Amino acid sequence: MAMQISSTAFADGGKIPSLYTCQGDDISPPLAWSGLPPQTKSLVLIVDDPDAPDPKAPRMTWVHWVLFNLPPDSSGLAEAVAHLPQGTVEGVNDWQRTDYGGPCPPIGRHRYFHKLYALDIVLTGLKRPTKKQVEKAMAGHIIEQAILIGTYQKH
């Protein structure tokens, strides 16, 4: 069975409810995963928006959330997760924070990629890392990955 990531809040390719955005409570959506390879030692979750600032003329990928060293026996994250699974470490997002920052597109409908990576190692030596630093550390150690895409446009 292939690794999968899903949410009960929105379907793959569907609209993210405003509750999880800057126009709502800006809380993290519920996420669930399954089908992890048996040799998985840790998981990485990166949520980003490749359509910033304008989907018609994207110039950057905006990082909303970076989590690493999620334990392989975890099966997801609760809505508005307050207590991450033991061992999980938060990286720095593009707001220079280490927590979830929901969709807040300045213009147009953006895509939000919830990318889950199964790694054959536990990442070490990272202090308040950015997405780029986490990606560099996990290079060559990705066993499998899954993606859930949600969309959002301000109303």
Secondary structure in CASP SS format (residue, H / E / C, confidence):
PFRMAT SS
TARGET T0000
AUTHOR 0000-0000-0000
METHOD secondary structure of the structure
MODEL  1
M C 1.00
A C 1.00
M C 1.00
Q E 1.00
I E 1.00
S E 1.00
S C 1.00
T C 1.00
A C 1.00
F C 1.00
A C 1.00
D C 1.00
G C 1.00
G C 1.00
K E 1.00
I C 1.00
P C 1.00
S H 1.00
L H 1.00
Y H 1.00
T C 1.00
C C 1.00
Q C 1.00
G C 1.00
D C 1.00
D C 1.00
I C 1.00
S C 1.00
P C 1.00
P C 1.00
L E 1.00
A E 1.00
W E 1.00
S E 1.00
G C 1.00
L C 1.00
P C 1.00
P C 1.00
Q C 1.00
T C 1.00
K C 1.00
S E 1.00
L E 1.00
V E 1.00
L E 1.00
I E 1.00
V E 1.00
D E 1.00
D E 1.00
P E 1.00
D E 1.00
A E 1.00
P C 1.00
D C 1.00
P C 1.00
K C 1.00
A C 1.00
P C 1.00
R C 1.00
M E 1.00
T E 1.00
W E 1.00
V E 1.00
H E 1.00
W E 1.00
V E 1.00
L E 1.00
F E 1.00
N E 1.00
L E 1.00
P C 1.00
P C 1.00
D C 1.00
S C 1.00
S C 1.00
G E 1.00
L E 1.00
A C 1.00
E C 1.00
A C 1.00
V C 1.00
A C 1.00
H C 1.00
L C 1.00
P C 1.00
Q C 1.00
G C 1.00
T C 1.00
V E 1.00
E E 1.00
G C 1.00
V E 1.00
N C 1.00
D C 1.00
W C 1.00
Q C 1.00
R C 1.00
T C 1.00
D C 1.00
Y C 1.00
G C 1.00
G C 1.00
P C 1.00
C C 1.00
P C 1.00
P C 1.00
I C 1.00
G C 1.00
R C 1.00
H E 1.00
R E 1.00
Y E 1.00
F E 1.00
H E 1.00
K E 1.00
L E 1.00
Y E 1.00
A E 1.00
L E 1.00
D C 1.00
I C 1.00
V C 1.00
L C 1.00
T C 1.00
G C 1.00
L C 1.00
K C 1.00
R C 1.00
P C 1.00
T E 1.00
K H 1.00
K H 1.00
Q H 1.00
V H 1.00
E H 1.00
K H 1.00
A H 1.00
M H 1.00
A C 1.00
G C 1.00
H C 1.00
I E 1.00
I E 1.00
E E 1.00
Q E 1.00
A E 1.00
I E 1.00
L E 1.00
I E 1.00
G E 1.00
T E 1.00
Y E 1.00
Q C 1.00
K C 1.00
H C 1.00
END
